[in-house]
């Protein structure tokens, strides 16, 4: 009798221990925790396959669970002033609250390619203020692979249909392209030697043009040319300087002559005299303008501006002209004969 009671007691204890172990296993697997937690509301347009009870992880560590998923109907939320479709309520451990900042990111991801989906948190940077939990936070939707595959399939189907319906046209284009490439290859093969000679002649012509320009630059680089330009500049400046008093005297003389002409001779003679005086004044003005233009031209030539300035001052152009003249001198037939 005593032995039977002892066996029953042992069996009862074994069953009780098994039940305790089972309850502990269920609590552990269900994420039960006695730690203090707080709530975070996160809005999504489409959270994908995220389910209630899914883990919430920060830096890979589980810190909470998705407590609730609510469909908001796509209306404008008065708290956030944006259209909300799905709102997730998270229960997160209190110990991570100081680590969450205003630029924290909430997004849905998976454990591996085909693993369980969970909500991950990027805590943000420490230089930002702490996360404001008074309003819901906008989460990042997971990539829509199903939508991408559907659109890719539709595009592929449209492409295949178009190719199938235009097989003859595509075959004709391919055949014409092949014929064109073959003809071009034949032309290049038949004229390969001529093209080589042409390229060689062009290279030789370029080299001789550089030599010609170099020789021309040596001849033009003469101190006498610089002295001539300096003298022209000095003369133009002198003409411009002296033309102003001359024009002033001319105007005064014309005024006096006009006054005298108004009292002498007939009206026809006065008109002729005034016309002659006007022509003299116009001639003097043109002379002054010409002197100014000459001075400007000399300045431009010295600076290497314009065609003449470039020819005189630009060494590269000079080299090209020198090489061209040398080529014309040694091979005058080169531009007329064609291989």
C-alpha positions as CSV (number, residue, x, y, z in Angstrom):
1,X,0.0,0.0,0.0
2,X,2.8,2.3,0.9
3,X,4.6,1.5,-2.3
4,X,1.6,2.2,-4.4
5,X,1.2,5.7,-2.8
6,X,4.8,6.4,-3.4
7,X,4.5,5.6,-7.1
8,X,1.4,7.7,-7.4
9,X,3.2,10.6,-5.7
10,X,6.1,10.3,-8.1
11,X,3.9,10.2,-11.1
12,X,2.0,13.3,-9.9
13,X,5.2,15.2,-9.2
14,X,6.4,14.3,-12.7
15,X,3.2,15.5,-14.3
16,X,3.3,18.7,-12.4
17,X,6.9,19.4,-13.4
18,X,6.0,18.6,-17.0
19,X,3.2,21.1,-16.9
20,X,5.4,23.8,-15.4
21,X,8.0,23.2,-18.1
22,X,5.3,23.4,-20.8
23,X,3.9,26.6,-19.4
24,X,7.4,28.1,-19.2
25,X,8.1,27.0,-22.8
26,X,4.9,28.6,-24.0
27,X,5.7,31.9,-22.1
28,X,9.2,32.0,-23.5
29,X,8.1,31.3,-27.0
30,X,5.3,33.8,-26.8
31,X,7.7,36.5,-25.8
32,X,6.3,36.9,-22.3
33,X,8.3,39.3,-20.2
34,X,7.9,41.0,-16.9
35,X,10.0,44.0,-18.0
36,X,8.4,47.4,-18.1
37,X,7.2,48.4,-21.6
38,X,5.8,51.4,-23.5
39,X,3.8,51.8,-26.7
40,X,4.8,53.2,-30.1
41,X,2.3,53.8,-32.9
42,X,3.7,53.3,-36.5
43,X,1.8,53.9,-39.7
44,X,2.2,52.0,-42.9
45,X,0.7,52.0,-46.3
46,X,1.3,48.3,-46.7
47,X,3.2,46.4,-44.0
48,X,3.4,43.3,-46.2
49,X,3.2,40.0,-44.3
50,X,3.7,41.5,-40.8
51,X,1.5,39.8,-38.3
52,X,0.3,40.5,-34.7
53,X,2.8,39.1,-32.3
54,X,5.8,39.6,-34.7
55,X,9.0,40.5,-32.9
56,X,10.4,44.0,-32.8
57,X,14.2,44.2,-33.0
58,X,16.7,46.9,-32.4
59,X,20.3,46.3,-33.5
60,X,19.3,42.6,-34.0
61,X,18.1,42.2,-30.4
62,X,14.5,41.5,-29.6
63,X,13.1,44.4,-27.6
64,X,9.3,44.0,-28.0
65,X,6.4,42.7,-30.1
66,X,3.8,44.0,-32.5
67,X,0.8,44.1,-30.2
68,X,-1.9,45.2,-32.7
69,X,-2.5,45.9,-36.4
70,X,-5.4,48.2,-37.3
71,X,-6.9,49.2,-40.6
72,X,-7.5,52.9,-40.6
73,X,-9.5,53.1,-43.8
74,X,-7.2,55.5,-45.7
75,X,-8.6,58.7,-44.1
76,X,-6.7,61.8,-43.1
77,X,-5.5,61.3,-39.6
78,X,-6.1,64.5,-37.5
79,X,-3.0,63.8,-35.5
80,X,-0.5,63.4,-38.4
81,X,-2.5,65.2,-41.1
82,X,-1.6,62.4,-43.6
83,X,-3.5,59.5,-45.2
84,X,-3.1,56.3,-43.1
85,X,-4.0,52.8,-44.1
86,X,-2.5,50.5,-41.5
87,X,-1.4,51.4,-37.9
88,X,0.8,49.1,-35.9
89,X,0.9,49.3,-32.1
90,X,4.3,48.2,-30.7
91,X,5.1,47.2,-27.1
92,X,8.7,48.0,-26.6
93,X,10.9,47.6,-23.5
94,X,11.4,50.7,-21.5
95,X,15.2,50.3,-21.5
96,X,15.5,51.2,-25.2
97,X,13.5,54.5,-24.9
98,X,16.7,56.7,-24.4
99,X,18.2,55.2,-27.5
100,X,15.4,56.3,-29.8
101,X,15.9,59.7,-31.5
102,X,13.8,61.9,-33.8
103,X,15.4,60.5,-36.9
104,X,14.8,56.8,-36.0
105,X,13.5,54.5,-38.7
106,X,10.9,51.8,-38.4
107,X,10.7,49.3,-41.3
108,X,9.5,45.7,-42.0
109,X,12.1,43.1,-42.9
110,X,12.6,39.4,-42.8
111,X,15.0,36.9,-41.2
112,X,16.7,35.7,-44.4
113,X,15.1,35.5,-47.8
114,X,12.0,33.4,-46.8
115,X,12.1,33.9,-43.0
116,X,9.6,35.4,-40.6
117,X,8.9,39.0,-41.0
118,X,9.6,41.4,-38.1
119,X,9.7,45.1,-37.4
120,X,13.2,46.5,-37.2
121,X,14.2,49.8,-35.6
122,X,17.2,52.0,-36.5
123,X,17.6,54.2,-33.4
124,X,18.9,57.3,-35.2
125,X,21.9,59.5,-34.3
126,X,22.7,60.7,-30.8
127,X,22.9,64.4,-31.8
128,X,19.1,64.4,-32.4
129,X,16.5,64.9,-29.7
130,X,14.6,61.9,-28.3
131,X,11.7,60.4,-30.2
132,X,8.4,62.1,-29.8
133,X,5.8,59.4,-28.9
134,X,2.8,61.7,-28.7
135,X,2.0,61.2,-32.4
136,X,2.2,58.1,-34.7
137,X,5.4,57.6,-36.6
138,X,5.6,57.1,-40.4
139,X,7.2,53.6,-41.1
140,X,8.9,52.4,-44.2
141,X,6.9,49.9,-46.2
142,X,8.7,46.6,-47.3
143,X,9.5,46.2,-51.0
144,X,6.6,44.8,-53.0
145,X,8.2,41.9,-54.7
146,X,4.7,40.5,-55.7
147,X,3.8,43.8,-57.4
148,X,7.2,44.0,-59.1
149,X,6.9,40.4,-60.4
150,X,3.3,41.1,-61.6
151,X,4.4,44.3,-63.6
152,X,7.5,42.5,-64.9
153,X,5.4,39.6,-66.1
154,X,3.0,42.0,-67.8
155,X,5.9,43.8,-69.5
156,X,7.4,40.5,-70.6
157,X,4.1,39.3,-72.0
158,X,3.6,42.5,-74.0
159,X,7.2,42.3,-75.4
160,X,6.8,38.6,-76.4
161,X,3.4,39.4,-78.1
162,X,4.9,42.3,-80.0
163,X,7.9,40.2,-81.2
164,X,5.6,37.3,-82.2
165,X,3.3,39.6,-84.2
166,X,6.2,41.4,-86.0
167,X,8.4,38.4,-86.7
168,X,8.6,39.1,-90.4
169,X,9.5,42.8,-89.9
170,X,12.2,42.0,-87.3
171,X,13.6,39.3,-89.6
172,X,13.7,41.8,-92.5
173,X,15.5,44.4,-90.4
174,X,18.0,41.8,-89.2
175,X,18.6,40.6,-92.8
176,X,19.0,44.2,-94.1
177,X,21.4,45.1,-91.2
178,X,23.5,42.0,-91.9
179,X,23.7,42.9,-95.6
180,X,24.6,46.5,-94.8
181,X,27.4,45.3,-92.5
182,X,28.7,42.9,-95.1
183,X,28.7,45.5,-97.8
184,X,30.5,48.0,-95.5
185,X,33.1,45.3,-94.7
186,X,33.6,44.7,-98.4
187,X,34.1,48.4,-99.2
188,X,36.6,48.8,-96.3
189,X,38.5,45.6,-97.4
190,X,38.7,46.8,-101.1
191,X,39.9,50.3,-100.2
192,X,42.1,49.4,-97.3
193,X,45.3,50.4,-99.1
194,X,43.8,53.7,-100.4
195,X,42.6,54.6,-96.9
196,X,46.0,53.9,-95.5
197,X,47.7,56.1,-98.1
198,X,45.1,58.8,-97.4
199,X,45.8,58.8,-93.7
200,X,49.5,58.7,-94.3
201,X,49.2,61.7,-96.6
202,X,47.1,63.6,-94.1
203,X,49.7,63.0,-91.4
204,X,52.5,64.1,-93.7
205,X,50.5,67.2,-94.7
206,X,49.9,68.1,-91.0
207,X,53.7,67.7,-90.3
208,X,54.7,69.9,-93.2
209,X,52.1,72.5,-92.3
210,X,53.6,72.8,-88.8
211,X,57.1,73.2,-90.3
212,X,55.8,75.9,-92.7
213,X,54.2,77.8,-89.9
214,X,57.3,77.6,-87.9
215,X,59.4,79.0,-90.7
216,X,56.9,81.8,-91.3
217,X,56.9,82.6,-87.6
218,X,60.7,82.9,-87.6
219,X,60.4,85.4,-90.5
220,X,57.6,87.3,-88.9
221,X,59.3,87.4,-85.5
222,X,61.4,90.4,-86.4
223,X,62.1,93.4,-84.1
224,X,61.4,95.7,-87.1
225,X,57.8,94.5,-87.1
226,X,57.5,95.4,-83.4
227,X,59.1,98.8,-84.1
228,X,56.7,99.4,-87.0
229,X,53.6,98.6,-84.9
230,X,54.9,100.8,-82.1
231,X,55.4,103.7,-84.6
232,X,52.0,103.2,-86.0
233,X,50.5,103.3,-82.5
234,X,52.5,106.4,-81.7
235,X,51.4,108.1,-84.9
236,X,47.7,107.2,-84.4
237,X,47.9,108.6,-80.8
238,X,49.5,111.8,-82.1
239,X,46.9,112.2,-84.8
240,X,44.1,111.7,-82.3
241,X,45.7,114.1,-79.9
242,X,46.2,116.8,-82.5
243,X,42.9,116.3,-84.2
244,X,40.9,117.6,-81.2
245,X,42.4,121.2,-81.4
246,X,42.2,121.1,-85.1
247,X,38.5,120.2,-85.0
248,X,37.9,122.9,-82.5
249,X,39.6,125.5,-84.7
250,X,37.7,124.2,-87.7
251,X,34.4,124.6,-86.0
252,X,35.2,128.2,-84.9
253,X,36.4,129.1,-88.4
254,X,33.3,127.6,-89.9
255,X,31.2,129.6,-87.5
256,X,33.0,132.8,-88.5
257,X,32.7,131.9,-92.2
258,X,29.0,131.2,-91.8
259,X,28.5,134.6,-90.2
260,X,30.5,136.3,-93.0
261,X,28.8,134.3,-95.7
262,X,25.4,135.3,-94.4
263,X,26.2,139.0,-95.2
264,X,28.1,138.4,-98.5
265,X,27.0,137.2,-101.9
266,X,23.7,135.9,-103.3
267,X,21.6,133.2,-101.5
268,X,22.9,130.6,-104.1
269,X,26.5,131.4,-103.3
270,X,25.9,131.3,-99.6
271,X,24.3,127.9,-99.9
272,X,27.3,126.6,-101.9
273,X,29.7,128.0,-99.3
274,X,27.8,126.5,-96.4
275,X,27.8,123.1,-98.2
276,X,31.6,123.3,-98.7
277,X,32.2,124.1,-95.1
278,X,30.0,121.2,-94.0
279,X,32.0,118.8,-96.2
280,X,35.2,120.1,-94.6
281,X,33.9,119.5,-91.1
282,X,32.7,116.0,-92.0
283,X,36.1,115.3,-93.5
284,X,37.9,116.4,-90.3
285,X,35.6,114.2,-88.2
286,X,36.3,111.2,-90.4
287,X,40.0,111.8,-90.1
288,X,39.7,111.8,-86.3
289,X,37.6,108.5,-86.3
290,X,40.1,106.9,-88.7
291,X,43.0,107.8,-86.3
292,X,41.1,106.2,-83.4
293,X,40.4,103.1,-85.4
294,X,44.0,102.7,-86.4
295,X,45.1,103.0,-82.7
296,X,42.5,100.3,-81.7
297,X,43.7,98.0,-84.5
298,X,47.3,98.3,-83.4
299,X,46.3,97.5,-79.8
300,X,44.4,94.4,-80.9
301,X,47.3,93.3,-83.0
302,X,49.7,93.6,-80.0
303,X,47.3,91.6,-77.8
304,X,47.0,88.9,-80.5
305,X,43.3,89.5,-81.1
306,X,41.7,89.2,-84.5
307,X,43.1,87.5,-87.6
308,X,46.2,89.7,-88.0
309,X,46.9,89.6,-84.3
310,X,46.7,85.8,-84.3
311,X,48.9,85.5,-87.3
312,X,51.6,87.9,-85.8
313,X,51.4,86.9,-82.1
314,X,50.1,83.2,-82.0
315,X,53.0,80.8,-82.3
316,X,50.8,77.8,-83.0
317,X,49.1,79.5,-86.0
318,X,52.5,80.7,-87.1
319,X,53.8,77.1,-87.0
320,X,50.8,75.8,-89.0
321,X,51.3,78.5,-91.7
322,X,55.0,77.8,-91.9
323,X,54.4,74.1,-92.4
324,X,51.7,74.8,-95.0
325,X,53.9,77.1,-97.0
326,X,56.7,74.6,-96.9
327,X,54.4,71.9,-98.2
328,X,53.2,74.1,-101.0
329,X,56.8,75.0,-101.9
330,X,58.1,71.4,-102.0
331,X,54.9,69.5,-103.1
332,X,52.7,71.9,-105.2
333,X,51.1,68.9,-106.9
334,X,49.9,67.3,-103.6
335,X,46.5,69.2,-103.5
336,X,45.8,68.5,-107.2
337,X,46.9,64.8,-107.5
338,X,44.5,62.2,-105.9
339,X,45.7,58.7,-105.3
